[in-house]
């Protein structure tokens, strides 16, 4: 039986519901949730956290950073603020788990790189569409087992619903970094992970405001074409999920291999099977549907092990930096699409 003292963590930046993924994941990995900062653009989310986790104390941000007994800081702050929170936390000796996007500019990327090199702390971005989705974990396991041969292409679709109420920062490009930085980082992460590529180039990218005329400058559609020696990747992201769909988005991923393919219906099989986490596998042995709700999610336990051992098993720093670089590059060079008149 292990006698290791549980790691303790705090949440700074409760501005997106993904903070629940961090809290649940770290607690499931044996960590203690001890504190959170109540400063937020979403008071209702703070109230949810306070009610769900009464053992955690509301504390000022500075007090959390200064507490030597806190090992990890997780953050789902306004995206433009996440890098600053991470840098401050690392300077105080804490490892960091950030929501995506972990940062929104090349300047922030350089600053985080420098902070990691200077402090030796871990800066990990929880790309939830892979790391918190059992079907995505199952796909990784099947590929490692050789179920579809060598991966040669990924097609990742990331539709989202705008919803009726959003904080003002949601509409500001300087706060979210643009649709390719904000959402497509998920699909870029998946492309690198499933192909095994260490780096890639952005062949083409485009963004536009095709259906939100009351919010000038807001990007509701984006696409990216990626190339690496290991394979090609196509990404489409948007904010057009209709109200009639009973979930926030029909997230899909198709992984093409030399010996078959996998398709993930992560959140819904429209007009089909109940629930989410549907995996369809077709190879030379046949075609099957695999429900994946019970598939383990290894990221959080691996992250905690990395904090203890100073290793990089959950996600290498090189990987997360490359996802950020490609997202920023795709956003920078994106062609602007004009809406039809």
Secondary structure by P-SEA (a helix, b strand, c coil): cccccccccccccccccaaaaaaaaaaaacccccccccccccaaaaaaaaaaccccccccaaaaaacccccbbbbbccccaaaaaaaaaaaabbbbbbcccccccaaaaaaaaaaaaaccbbbbbccccccccaaaaaaaaaaaacccccccbbbbbbbbbbcccccccccccccccccccccaaaaaaaaaaaaccccccccccccccccccccccccccbbbbbbcccbbbbbbbbcccccccccccbbbbbbbccccbbbbccccccccccccbbbbbbcccccccccccccccaaaaaaaaaaaccccccccaaaaaaaaaaaaaaaaabbbbbccc
